[in-house]
């Protein structure tokens, strides 16, 4: 896992087409803006796999007010 420190307004770039922006810091919470292609599925890490929308079903709605967002990737083999 890569751990980076960022300040409000700073960004993280993932690959060529995903941008994470730290929108707001408040106490121990952070609001993250995510710019990614529509085909990239983004869900909160605490959602149970059975609750995650399957391809072709209704997407999981997220508002910019939801602040506990985690992004995880599979470890490289």
C-alpha positions in Angstrom: 0.0 0.0 0.0 1.3 3.4 -0.9 0.5 6.1 1.7 0.8 9.8 0.8 0.1 13.0 2.7 -1.9 15.7 0.9 -3.2 19.1 1.9 -6.6 20.6 1.1 -6.7 21.4 -2.6 -3.9 19.1 -3.6 -4.4 16.2 -6.0 -3.3 12.6 -6.6 -3.0 11.3 -10.2 -3.7 7.6 -10.8 -2.7 6.4 -14.2 -3.5 8.7 -17.1 -7.2 9.3 -16.4 -8.0 9.3 -12.7 -7.6 12.4 -10.4 -8.3 12.5 -6.7 -8.7 16.0 -5.2 -8.7 16.7 -1.5 -11.7 19.0 -1.3 -12.0 19.6 2.4 -10.4 18.6 5.7 -12.4 18.8 8.9 -11.0 17.1 12.1 -10.4 13.5 11.3 -12.5 13.5 8.1 -11.6 14.2 4.5 -13.8 15.0 1.5 -12.4 13.6 -1.7 -13.4 14.5 -5.3 -12.8 11.8 -7.8 -12.6 12.4 -11.6 -12.6 9.1 -13.5 -14.0 7.6 -16.7 -17.6 6.4 -16.4 -16.5 2.8 -16.9 -14.4 2.9 -13.7 -16.5 1.5 -10.8 -16.0 3.5 -7.5 -17.6 2.2 -4.3 -17.0 2.9 -0.6 -14.7 0.3 0.9 -17.1 -0.6 3.8 -19.8 -1.7 1.4 -20.4 -5.5 1.6 -19.6 -7.2 -1.7 -23.2 -8.4 -1.9 -24.5 -4.9 -1.7 -22.3 -3.6 -4.6 -24.2 -3.1 -7.8 -23.4 -5.7 -10.4 -22.6 -4.6 -14.0 -25.8 -3.5 -15.8 -27.7 -2.7 -12.6 -28.4 0.6 -11.0 -25.2 2.4 -9.9 -24.4 3.1 -6.3 -25.0 6.8 -5.8 -22.4 8.9 -3.9 -22.7 12.6 -3.0 -19.8 14.9 -2.5 -20.9 15.1 1.2 -19.9 11.4 1.8 -16.4 11.7 3.2 -15.2 8.3 4.4 -14.1 7.1 0.9 -11.3 4.6 0.5 -9.6 3.5 -2.7 -8.1 0.0 -2.8 -6.2 -1.9 -5.4 -5.2 -5.5 -5.8 -1.6 -6.2 -4.8 0.7 -6.9 -7.7 1.6 -10.6 -8.2 
